[in-house]
Structure formats: structure tokens, C-alpha cells
């Protein structure tokens, strides 16, 4: 895990921004069906944001 506080915060922020960008660029549903690629990109974006938030949240842990 990243021990350097500044590096961990910056990596977390980058992951949150990239996750939001991936979710924004994911193709939306068509009139008849939901795109499998769109769902995969949406899930990847959510995962990236969750990891980024977890990295930033760890920075606020008083035990570290």
C-alpha cells in the first residue's frame, strides 16, 4: 500500500477523476437494450471511484 500521504492522496484524486470520466464516456442504453460494453465501463468507473475514495479516506484515519 502507498505510505506516502501526498502520493496516496494524489493517486486517490486521479482515480476518482478517471472513474468519473469513464462513467461519463460509457455508452448509454439504446431504445431496445442496454449495451454490455456500457455496463462494463460503468462498473469499471464505479470501481475506480470506490478505490480512489478508499485511498483518500484512509488518509483521514487517526491511527495512521
BELHUUR-V965715 format. One record per pair of residues at least 6 apart in sequence whose C-alpha atoms are under 6 Angstrom apart, sorted by the first residue. I is the first residue (numbers start at 1). GAP is how many residues later the second one is. Records with the same first field share a line. If there is no record, write none. Layout:
I = GAP, GAP
This chain:
2 = 6
9 = 47
12 = 40, 43, 44
15 = 33, 34, 37
16 = 33, 36
19 = 26, 29, 30
22 = 23
23 = 19, 22
26 = 12, 15
27 = 11
29 = 6
